[in-house]
Each structure stands twice: as structure tokens, then as C-alpha cells.
Amino acid sequence: MSRRLPPGRAAALALVLLYLGFVALYLWQAAQRLTPSIFSDELEIAQISRSIAETGRSARRGEAYGLQSLYTVLLAPAWWLDDPKAAYGAAKTIGVLLMTATIFPAYALARLVVSRGWAVFAAAGAVTAPALAYAPFLLEEPLAYPVSTVGLWLIARFAAAPSLATLAPAVAVCVTAAFVRTQLAVLSAVLVLVLLALGWSAERLRRWRTTWTPADWAGVAVLGVGAVLLLSAFLGHASESWYVTTGFWKGRLLEYGLWAVGAVAIGTGVLPFVGGLGALAARAGESPRTRAFVLTAVAALACFGMYTAVKAAYLSTVFATRVTERNLIYLVPLLFAGTALVLEAPRARPWAIAAATALSLYLVVTTPYELASYPYGDAPSLAVPAFANRELAWDQAAIERGLGVVTLVAAALLVARSLLRGRAASAVALAAAAAALVWSGGAEIYAARGYAFQSELLQSNLAKPLDWVDRATGGEPAIYLGQSIDDANGIWLLEFWNRSIRRVWSMDGTAPGPGPTLSPDLASADGTLRPHPGTRWVVAEDEVKLAAEPVGPLRNGLRLYRLDGPLRLQSSTSGITGDGWMANDASYTRYAAPGTSGRGFAKVYVTNPFCAEGLRARVTVRIVRVVARGKQ
């Protein structure tokens, strides 16, 4: 006689099995990711966590630096492994285990409003999202995603049953979350909005509001507007990004914020987006848990949406115009939980589904697909249009039409679920749930494949073995010395794979961060530089030749030197780009280093194949004597 598991144990077993299955998938994806690729973010996390592992303090390139994220502390044990590949593998594994663990708080969040089975669906949706492609990255997201989900669950639980016992853990997680990722300070704003909403709907305040006159309501409205303006002024004083975007780029706030929302909708297959928004149209007589979930979801949409809009608009003024889905991934567990609420029972309001569908149609045709930028680091969901373009040969117009059809089909499934009853309704609900998971999971897989391919390209251009500097120096400290650095990827990867490189210097001040850099001074015409690096090992670009003993062959334009005395240049070249061409000017300097020959000849070749026929260009060649003047 067979025995069936109790519903609670069955759900727990399903969660554990799903967790293990997704962990296996994401660990396999992690193994395909051969080297970091999101710079300089991943290098900074690696530097700080390595410093914590080695010295117990947070530092970048040996200089003390404030602890930016608790994730660096959790990653620190990975760097206790001596082998760099094993250490990197351990760090990726930590990320996969943590980010996939979102399945458990996502289940708890959905369980507030739906049955166990549908809560399992919502939990699975939260960890099939394209954002899970970030799991093996050395970024804050692998820890921030589950912590944010825990925070949203605790806020909703408090809103459902307000008490000190439910408020305390919500406050604790919201405060701690800001130390995981500064963006998650938004959770505190969500909690404040929920507290204000609960206070506004309190019975005592409701009775008092019945006595208000029109003048009282007008006064309250004026006070509310004043409070908003005061808050905006405070945020503008405390945050440059808030001041710049809300003061001068208001149009970009809405446009770029909606781009991020559109990416989330596309990556999840639109249906969870429409269903999640449709669930927010609460009906009269809803349970306290459902009202609490709706309140939390609305507050989270407002706060995370505003943060993302400000971030995207500000980035466009100081860096580049980006689709910043990366800052909005924390809403995915709420969207899947809301979709589960709509699919489990016929509660969706037709007007709410229609409004969400209209918004989705607008988003899928106005969000930039960035087809030339696969994989797209800030928006893994854009792997969906990339797949249609690269694998199905669809152009922009075809992708827009296809996503429009998907949006209408999603809306039809949700409307059918609200109208049908019995087995037909259950079949539609299950089909919609399966379609959402397959779409979302497929988007994650294609995004992860793109990131893996990107890492393969980067790794293929590195000298082998990857830790060749560590092997040659025996782990002794070394510095990197370059000039006219126009592509920092090679330096970042060399620094990541070789722990012995403690400093990055540049003759012309172009050394890349993160962490401190230095441009040494010329002490004399014999090429002596100061200060001395304090180490006998220097990795120099071929354009910077040292008067020192070279160790080993030239590797990808880099040479390792062993110093026996001061750091001294033999010759240096500047103004030459990585592809071998120059811009307006370039120079070659030969110093009177010991052992350097005296007078000689210089051959200068000048070509201009890009100059149109008949045009002339004047070229000036100067040969001058090297002197040390003003530290240069």
C-alpha cells in the first residue's frame, strides 16, 4: 500500500529537488565561464575578497579600502586555495549556491497568497529568470538577489500581521541588505512606504478622516506635496545622481526606466509581467495576506523602479546610455508570485489585464534590443531578441512582431483562466505556467551561453599558463608598468590570475583602476625612475623596455624583468595604439642607461593609407636630447 507524503513535505521535497537541479545546471554553466569578463566590477570584488582572505582587511592593490559588500567576506575563503583556477571555481560555486537559494524565500513570499503547488511554481520562476546567468559572476547580485527576496517576504509578512515580532526581522534584513549592495537600501524605503500605508488605513485614522472638510483635504494635499519636495531636496543634497537626473534630465528618467522594465518583461516571456501587474488590482474582501502582498509589491515597484530610472539616466550623463535591467531583477519573485495568484483562481480583473497588456505591447516595441551587443552585461534578458536575430535570422521588425504576438497570447491565456472553470481552467493555468518557465529558463540559458563565449574569447587572448607571472616570481610581489593603455582588459585579467601583481603603474598616467595607480617620475636622463617599486619583479609592456634582466620570452606583448638595482628605462614608445597606428603624434625615447650604445641612427617610416588621393599631410619629425626636467 503506497503512502502519499503530506502536502508540506511534498512541497519541501519539490523545492529541494528543484534547488539541486538548478544548482547542477548553473554549476555546469559556471564551468563554461573560463575567466571574469565584467570589468572592472569583478576585479574589484576579487581584490577586496582576496585581501580579506590574506590579511583580514579590505583593500585594493594593497591600499585600505572600505568594505563595499558583505559578499566579499563570503567569497574570501575561496582565495585560501593556492591554485588560481581552483580558487576561481570555488568563488563561482559560492555564487551559484547562494543565488539559486532564492528559491526558498521566493516560495515563502508566494506562500503568503497561494497554495503550496503554485508557490513552488513561483519559486521556480524566480530562479529560472535570466538574472540567474549572473550566479557565477564575481558581482554582488548572487547574494543581493536572495537577500532582497527575503526582505520582501518579511515586509509582506509584517504587512499581513503587523506586530513588533514581525517588524523586527524585516527591519534587520532591510538594514543588512544595504551592506550587501548599496542599491538594496531601497528595501528600507519599501518598508517605510508600507508603514505609511498601514498607518493611513488604520481604523483610528479612518474614523478621523470622516470628519475632514474639503479644506482639510486640501491642506493634507499641500502638506503631502511639500513633504515630497522636501524629500527630493534632501536626496538631491545627499546624492549627485538624484540631483542631476531629477533636476536636468527628467525625460530620461521615464524613458530609460521603462527600458529596464521592458527587458524584464521580455526575459520572463511577458506573461509573468502581465500576470504580476494584473494581480495588483485587488478586489474588495481580499484576505489580509493578499492585501499585504499587493501593498508590498506596489511599494517595491515604485522604489526599485525609481532607483533604476535614476541610475540609468545618470549613467547616460557620465558613462553611456544603457538598458539597466540589472537593477530591476529584484522584482522578478514578486511578478511570479503575482502570476501564481492570478493563475490559481479566477480573480484577475479584465481591465487590469488589458492595461498590463497595453503597457507590455508598448514596452516590447520601444525597449532597445541591442542586437549588436550580445551578450549584454547589464540586461541578460536581451538574450531573447539576440536569439531571434542570431539563430532565427529575424530582423528588428520581425522581433517586434513576434514579441507582440507573445504578449497577446499571454493576455489571452490569463483572460481565459479568469473566464473558464473546472478542468479547462486548470489546463489553461498549467499551460501558461509551463510556458512562462520554459521561456524564462531558455532566456537564462542563452544569456549564460553568451557570457561564457565572451569569457572564452578573453581567455583565448591571454598568455598561457594564466598564472605565468606567479610561477616565474615564485609568488613574490611584482608591479605592472605600461604606457598609453587603451584596452585594460588584458591588464585586469593578468592582475586577476596573478596574485603577485600588487601595483599597476603607467608612464603617462593611463593605468586603469580599480585601486590606486601611480605614474613614476623620471629622476635622470639615464632612465632611472622614482620611486622604487619596492620589488625586484616588473611586468612591462614591450613599448616600455627596461635596463634589467628579462626573464622568459615575450608573452602577448609583455615581458617580465628581474631588477638588480634601480628601476631604469632603456627605451619607451608612446602614442601608438593597440592596432599599431598613431593619432596626431607619437614618440620614441632612448635613454642613456648603462650598457646602451652611444650615437646611432633612427629610421622613421610615415604612411597614411587612409588619406584620400590628392590630399597632403604635413609630418614633422624632431630628434631632441633627453633631459630630466620637472620630474619628467
C-alpha positions in Angstrom: 0.0 0.0 0.0 1.5 3.3 -1.1 1.7 6.2 1.2 1.5 9.8 0.0 3.6 12.4 1.5 1.9 15.2 3.5 1.5 18.3 1.3 4.0 20.2 3.4 6.7 17.6 3.0 5.9 17.1 -0.7 6.4 20.9 -1.3 9.6 20.8 0.7 10.9 17.8 -1.3 10.0 19.5 -4.5 11.9 22.7 -3.5 15.0 20.7 -2.5 15.0 18.7 -5.8 14.4 21.9 -7.8 17.3 23.6 -5.9 19.7 20.7 -6.6 18.6 20.5 -10.2 19.1 24.2 -10.8 22.4 24.2 -8.9 23.7 21.4 -11.2 22.6 23.4 -14.3 24.2 26.6 -13.1 27.4 24.9 -11.9 27.7 23.4 -15.4 27.3 26.9 -16.8 29.9 28.2 -14.4 32.4 25.7 -15.6 31.9 27.1 -19.2 32.8 30.6 -17.9 36.6 30.5 -18.1 37.5 33.9 -16.8 35.8 37.1 -15.4 34.5 39.5 -18.1 32.5 42.2 -16.4 35.2 44.8 -15.6 36.2 46.4 -13.5 33.4 45.2 -11.2 34.6 41.6 -11.0 38.2 42.6 -10.4 37.3 44.9 -7.6 35.3 42.2 -5.8 38.2 39.8 -6.3 40.8 42.3 -5.0 38.8 43.1 -1.9 37.8 39.5 -1.1 41.4 38.3 -1.6 42.7 41.0 0.7 40.2 39.9 3.4 41.4 36.3 2.9 45.1 37.2 3.1 45.1 40.0 5.7 41.7 40.2 7.3 41.1 43.7 6.0 39.5 45.2 2.9 42.0 46.6 0.4 42.6 47.2 -3.3 46.1 46.8 -4.6 47.4 46.9 -1.1 45.7 50.2 -0.1 43.0 50.1 2.6 39.5 50.5 1.2 36.1 50.5 2.8 34.1 47.3 2.8 31.6 47.7 0.0 29.7 44.5 0.3 29.3 41.6 2.7 29.6 39.3 -0.3 33.4 39.9 -0.4 33.5 38.4 3.1 31.6 35.3 2.0 33.9 34.9 -1.1 37.1 35.3 1.0 37.5 31.5 1.8 37.7 30.7 -1.9 41.0 32.5 -2.2 42.6 30.3 0.5 43.1 27.8 -2.3 46.6 28.3 -3.8 45.7 27.2 -7.4 44.1 30.2 -9.1 41.7 28.1 -11.2 40.5 26.1 -8.2 40.0 29.4 -6.2 38.1 30.9 -9.1 36.0 27.7 -9.4 35.2 27.9 -5.6 34.2 31.5 -5.9 31.8 30.7 -8.8 30.4 27.8 -6.8 29.6 30.0 -3.8 27.8 32.4 -6.1 25.7 29.6 -7.7 24.8 28.1 -4.3 23.7 31.5 -2.9 21.8 32.9 -5.9 19.9 29.7 -6.5 18.9 29.6 -2.8 16.5 32.4 -3.8 14.0 29.6 -4.4 13.3 29.2 -0.7 12.4 32.8 0.2 10.6 33.1 -3.1 8.5 30.1 -2.1 7.8 31.7 1.3 6.8 35.0 -0.4 4.4 33.3 -2.8 3.0 31.1 0.0 1.5 34.1 1.6 -1.1 34.3 -1.1 -1.2 30.9 -2.9 -1.3 27.2 -2.2 1.9 25.1 -1.9 1.8 23.9 -5.5 1.5 27.3 -7.0 4.1 28.7 -4.6 6.5 26.1 -5.9 5.8 27.4 -9.4 6.5 31.0 -8.3 9.7 29.9 -6.6 10.9 28.0 -9.7 10.2 31.1 -11.8 12.3 33.2 -9.5 15.3 31.0 -10.2 14.8 30.4 -13.9 14.9 34.1 -14.6 17.7 35.4 -17.0 19.2 37.2 -14.0 20.5 33.7 -12.8 23.1 34.0 -15.5 24.9 36.3 -13.0 25.2 33.4 -10.5 28.9 32.6 -11.3 29.9 36.2 -11.7 32.1 37.9 -9.1 29.4 40.5 -8.5 27.1 41.4 -5.7 24.0 40.0 -7.4 24.5 36.4 -6.3 24.0 37.4 -2.7 21.8 40.5 -3.2 19.1 38.6 -5.1 18.2 36.1 -2.3 18.7 38.8 0.4 16.3 41.1 -1.4 13.7 38.3 -1.7 14.0 37.6 2.0 13.5 41.3 2.7 10.3 41.5 0.5 8.9 38.4 2.1 9.4 39.7 5.6 7.9 43.1 4.7 4.8 41.4 3.2 4.6 39.2 6.3 4.7 42.2 8.5 2.1 44.0 6.5 -0.2 40.9 6.8 0.1 40.7 10.6 1.7 44.0 12.0 3.5 43.5 15.3 6.8 44.0 16.8 7.6 40.3 16.3 7.2 40.6 12.5 8.6 44.1 12.2 11.9 43.4 13.9 13.2 40.8 11.4 12.0 42.9 8.5 14.0 45.9 9.8 17.1 43.8 10.5 17.1 42.4 6.9 16.4 45.7 5.3 19.3 47.3 7.1 21.7 44.4 6.5 20.7 44.3 2.8 22.3 47.8 2.2 25.6 46.3 3.3 25.3 43.6 0.7 24.6 46.0 -2.2 24.0 49.7 -1.7 21.0 49.6 -4.0 19.2 47.4 -1.5 18.8 50.5 0.8 15.7 50.7 -1.4 14.2 47.9 0.8 14.1 50.3 3.7 12.2 52.7 1.5 9.7 49.9 0.6 9.3 49.2 4.4 8.7 52.9 5.1 6.0 53.1 2.4 4.3 50.0 3.8 4.4 51.5 7.3 2.9 54.8 6.0 0.2 52.9 4.1 -0.7 50.8 7.1 -0.9 53.9 9.3 -3.1 55.6 6.8 -5.5 52.7 6.7 -5.6 52.3 10.5 -9.1 52.3 11.9 -8.5 55.3 14.2 -7.2 57.4 11.2 -10.1 56.2 9.0 -12.6 57.4 11.6 -10.8 60.7 11.9 -10.8 61.2 8.1 -14.6 61.0 8.1 -14.6 64.3 10.0 -12.4 66.2 7.5 -13.8 69.1 5.5 -12.8 69.9 1.9 -10.4 72.5 3.3 -8.8 69.8 5.5 -8.2 67.5 2.5 -6.7 70.4 0.6 -4.4 71.1 3.5 -3.3 67.5 3.6 -2.6 67.5 -0.1 -0.5 70.6 0.2 1.4 69.0 3.1 1.9 65.9 1.0 3.3 67.8 -1.9 5.6 69.8 0.4 6.9 66.5 2.0 7.7 65.1 -1.4 9.6 68.3 -2.4 11.4 68.3 0.9 12.4 64.6 0.4 13.6 65.3 -3.1 15.7 68.3 -1.9 17.2 66.1 0.8 18.0 63.3 -1.7 19.4 65.9 -4.2 21.8 67.1 -1.4 22.8 63.6 -0.5 23.0 62.0 -4.0 24.6 63.6 -7.1 22.8 61.2 -9.3 19.4 62.2 -7.9 20.2 65.9 -8.2 21.4 65.6 -11.8 18.7 63.4 -13.2 15.7 64.9 -11.4 16.9 68.4 -11.9 18.1 68.3 -15.6 17.2 65.0 -17.2 13.6 64.3 -16.2 12.7 62.9 -19.6 15.4 60.3 -19.5 14.1 59.0 -16.1 10.9 57.7 -17.7 12.3 56.6 -21.0 15.4 54.7 -19.6 13.5 53.4 -16.6 10.9 51.8 -18.9 13.7 50.3 -21.0 14.7 48.3 -17.9 11.1 47.3 -17.2 10.7 46.2 -20.8 13.8 44.0 -20.6 12.4 42.3 -17.5 9.1 41.7 -19.4 10.8 40.3 -22.4 13.1 38.0 -20.4 10.3 36.4 -18.5 8.1 35.8 -21.5 5.7 38.8 -20.8 3.1 36.5 -19.2 4.6 36.8 -15.6 4.8 40.6 -16.2 1.2 40.9 -17.3 0.0 38.5 -14.6 2.1 40.1 -11.9 0.7 43.6 -12.7 -2.8 42.2 -13.1 -2.6 40.7 -9.6 -2.2 44.2 -8.1 -5.8 45.1 -8.9 -7.2 43.9 -5.6 -10.8 43.2 -5.1 -13.0 44.1 -2.1 -12.9 41.5 0.6 -9.4 40.3 -0.2 -7.6 38.4 2.6 -5.1 40.4 4.8 -2.3 38.4 3.3 -3.3 39.3 -0.3 -3.7 43.0 0.6 -0.3 42.9 2.3 1.3 41.3 -0.8 -0.3 43.9 -3.1 0.9 46.7 -0.9 4.4 45.3 -0.7 4.5 44.7 -4.5 3.3 48.2 -5.3 5.8 49.8 -2.9 8.6 47.7 -4.4 7.7 48.5 -8.0 7.7 52.2 -7.1 11.0 52.2 -5.2 13.1 49.8 -7.4 11.6 51.4 -10.5 12.6 54.9 -9.4 16.1 53.8 -8.4 16.6 52.1 -11.7 15.4 55.1 -13.7 17.7 57.5 -11.8 20.7 55.1 -12.2 20.1 54.7 -16.0 19.6 58.4 -16.5 22.7 59.3 -14.5 24.8 56.7 -16.3 23.8 58.3 -19.6 25.4 61.6 -18.5 28.7 60.2 -17.2 29.3 56.9 -18.9 26.9 55.5 -21.6 23.2 55.0 -22.4 22.4 51.5 -21.1 19.5 49.2 -20.6 19.8 48.7 -16.8 17.8 45.6 -16.2 20.5 44.6 -13.7 19.0 47.0 -11.2 15.4 45.7 -11.6 15.9 41.9 -11.3 14.7 42.0 -7.7 11.1 42.4 -8.8 11.0 39.0 -10.5 10.0 37.0 -7.5 7.1 39.4 -6.9 6.0 39.1 -10.5 6.0 35.3 -10.5 4.1 35.3 -7.1 1.5 37.6 -8.5 1.2 35.5 -11.6 0.7 32.4 -9.4 -2.1 34.3 -7.6 -3.9 35.0 -10.9 -3.5 31.5 -12.3 -4.6 29.7 -9.2 -8.0 31.3 -9.0 -10.2 33.4 -11.4 -9.6 36.7 -9.6 -7.9 38.8 -12.3 -9.9 41.9 -13.3 -10.2 42.2 -17.1 -9.4 45.9 -17.1 -6.2 45.2 -15.1 -5.1 42.6 -17.6 -5.9 44.9 -20.5 -3.9 47.7 -19.0 -0.9 45.5 -18.3 -1.1 44.1 -21.8 -1.2 47.6 -23.4 1.9 48.6 -21.3 3.6 45.4 -22.3 2.9 46.0 -26.0 4.4 49.4 -25.7 7.5 48.1 -23.8 8.4 45.3 -26.2 8.5 47.6 -29.2 10.2 50.6 -27.5 12.9 48.8 -25.5 16.2 48.7 -27.4 17.2 45.2 -28.3 20.9 46.0 -28.6 21.3 43.3 -31.2 24.9 44.2 -31.8 25.9 43.7 -28.2 25.3 40.0 -27.4 25.9 39.2 -24.6 24.6 42.4 -22.9 26.2 42.8 -19.5 23.5 45.0 -17.9 20.5 43.2 -19.3 20.6 39.4 -19.6 17.0 39.3 -20.8 18.1 40.9 -24.1 19.4 37.4 -24.9 15.8 36.7 -26.1 15.9 39.2 -29.1 19.5 38.2 -29.7 18.4 34.5 -30.0 15.7 35.5 -32.5 18.2 37.6 -34.5 21.2 35.2 -34.4 19.5 31.8 -34.5 16.3 32.5 -36.4 17.6 35.4 -38.6 14.8 37.7 -37.6 15.4 41.4 -38.1 14.2 44.2 -35.7 10.7 44.4 -37.2 10.2 40.6 -37.1 11.3 40.5 -33.4 8.9 43.3 -32.6 6.0 41.4 -34.3 7.0 38.2 -32.6 7.0 39.8 -29.1 3.7 41.5 -29.9 2.2 38.1 -30.7 3.6 36.6 -27.5 2.1 39.5 -25.5 -1.3 38.9 -26.9 -1.1 35.2 -26.4 -0.1 35.7 -22.8 -3.0 38.1 -22.3 -5.4 35.6 -23.9 -4.2 32.8 -21.6 -4.8 35.0 -18.5 -8.2 36.1 -19.6 -9.2 32.5 -20.4 -8.1 31.5 -17.0 -10.4 34.1 -15.4 -13.4 33.1 -17.6 -13.1 29.3 -17.6 -14.0 26.9 -14.8 -13.2 23.3 -14.0 -10.6 21.2 -15.8 -10.4 23.6 -18.7 -9.3 26.4 -16.4 -6.7 24.2 -14.7 -5.3 23.1 -18.1 -5.0 26.7 -19.2 -3.3 27.7 -16.0 -0.8 24.8 -16.1 -0.1 25.5 -19.8 0.5 29.2 -19.0 2.8 28.3 -16.1 4.8 25.8 -18.1 5.2 28.3 -21.0 6.5 31.0 -18.6 9.1 28.7 -17.0 10.3 27.4 -20.4 10.6 30.9 -21.9 12.4 32.3 -18.8 14.7 29.3 -18.5 15.5 29.4 -22.2 16.4 33.1 -21.9 18.7 32.4 -19.0 20.5 29.6 -20.8 21.1 31.7 -23.9 22.3 34.6 -21.8 24.7 32.4 -19.9 26.0 30.9 -23.2 26.8 34.4 -24.4 28.6 35.3 -21.2 30.6 32.0 -21.5 31.5 32.7 -25.1 32.7 36.2 -24.1 34.9 34.7 -21.4 36.3 32.2 -23.9 37.3 35.0 -26.3 39.0 36.9 -23.5 40.8 33.8 -22.2 42.0 32.8 -25.7 43.9 36.0 -25.9 45.8 35.5 -22.7 49.3 34.1 -22.3 49.4 30.6 -21.0 49.6 29.4 -18.4 47.3 32.1 -17.0 49.4 32.4 -13.8 52.8 32.7 -15.6 53.9 35.7 -13.6 53.2 33.9 -10.3 55.1 30.8 -11.5 58.1 32.9 -12.6 58.3 35.0 -9.4 57.5 32.2 -7.0 54.7 34.4 -5.6 57.0 37.4 -4.8 55.4 40.8 -5.3 55.6 42.4 -8.8 54.3 45.5 -10.5 52.9 46.2 -13.9 54.4 49.0 -15.9 52.7 50.2 -19.1 52.1 53.3 -21.2 49.3 54.6 -23.5 46.9 51.9 -22.2 43.8 52.0 -24.4 42.5 48.5 -23.7 42.6 47.5 -20.0 41.1 44.0 -20.3 44.4 42.3 -20.7 45.8 44.1 -17.6 42.7 43.3 -15.5 42.9 39.6 -16.4 46.6 39.4 -15.9 46.1 41.0 -12.4 43.2 38.6 -11.6 45.1 35.4 -12.5 48.5 36.5 -11.0 48.3 37.5 -7.3 51.9 38.5 -7.3 51.0 41.7 -9.2 50.4 44.2 -6.4 50.6 47.5 -8.3 49.7 48.9 -11.7 51.8 51.8 -12.9 51.8 53.8 -16.1 54.4 56.1 -17.6 51.7 58.6 -18.8 49.1 58.1 -16.1 46.7 55.9 -18.1 46.8 53.0 -15.7 43.3 51.6 -15.1 41.5 51.1 -11.8 40.1 49.8 -9.6 42.5 50.6 -6.9 45.4 53.1 -6.7 47.7 53.7 -9.6 50.9 55.7 -10.0 52.9 57.4 -12.7 56.6 57.3 -11.8 58.8 60.3 -12.3 62.0 60.5 -14.4 64.9 61.0 -12.0 67.6 61.4 -14.6 68.4 61.1 -18.3 69.8 57.6 -17.8 66.1 56.5 -17.5 66.0 56.0 -13.7 62.5 56.2 -12.4 61.3 57.0 -8.9 60.0 55.9 -6.5 61.5 52.4 -6.5 58.6 49.9 -6.6 60.0 48.0 -3.6 60.1 44.8 -5.5 62.6 43.1 -7.8 60.0 42.0 -10.4 58.4 44.1 -13.1 56.0 43.1 -15.8 56.3 45.7 -18.6 54.7 46.2 -22.0 57.0 45.8 -24.9 56.7 49.6 -25.6 58.5 50.1 -22.2 61.8 48.4 -22.3 63.8 48.2 -19.0 67.5 48.2 -18.4 67.2 45.0 -16.5 67.4 41.3 -16.9 64.5 39.8 -18.9 63.1 36.6 -17.5 61.5 34.3 -20.1 60.1 35.1 -23.5 57.8 37.9 -24.6 54.2 36.9 -23.8 51.4 38.7 -25.6 53.5 41.9 -25.7 54.5 41.6 -22.1 58.0 40.9 -20.6 59.0 40.0 -17.1 62.1 41.7 -15.7 64.2 41.0 -12.6 65.6 44.2 -11.1 69.1 44.3 -9.7 69.2 47.9 -8.6 67.0 50.9 -9.5 64.0 50.8 -11.9 65.5 52.2 -15.1 64.2 52.6 -18.6 66.2 51.6 -21.7 63.6 53.0 -24.1 59.9 53.8 -24.3 57.3 54.4 -27.0 54.1 56.4 -26.7 51.2 57.5 -28.8 50.9 54.1 -30.6 47.5 52.4 -30.3 47.0 48.7 -29.8 46.4 48.2 -33.5 49.8 49.7 -34.4 48.7 53.1 -35.6 49.2 56.5 -34.2 47.0 59.5 -33.8 48.3 63.1 -34.0 51.7 62.4 -32.5 53.9 59.7 -31.2 57.4 59.4 -29.7 60.2 57.0 -29.2 62.7 57.8 -26.4 66.0 56.1 -25.8 67.7 56.6 -22.5 71.4 56.7 -21.6 71.1 53.6 -19.5 74.2 51.6 -18.6 75.2 49.3 -21.4 73.2 51.3 -24.0 75.2 52.1 -27.2 76.1 55.7 -27.9 75.3 57.5 -31.2 73.4 55.7 -33.8 70.7 56.1 -36.5 66.9 56.4 -36.2 64.7 55.3 -39.1 61.3 56.8 -39.3 58.6 55.4 -41.6 55.5 57.5 -42.3 52.4 56.1 -44.1 48.9 57.3 -44.4 46.8 54.8 -46.3 43.5 56.4 -45.2 44.3 59.8 -46.8 42.2 60.5 -49.9 44.1 60.9 -53.2 45.3 64.4 -53.8 45.3 65.4 -50.2 48.5 66.3 -48.5 49.5 65.9 -44.9 52.4 67.7 -43.1 54.6 65.5 -40.9 57.1 66.9 -38.5 59.9 64.7 -37.2 62.0 66.1 -34.3 65.1 64.5 -32.8 66.0 66.0 -29.5 68.2 65.3 -26.5 66.7 63.6 -23.4 66.9 65.6 -20.2 65.2 65.3 -16.8 63.2 68.4 -16.1 60.4 68.9 -13.7 60.3 65.2 -12.8 59.7 64.4 -16.5 
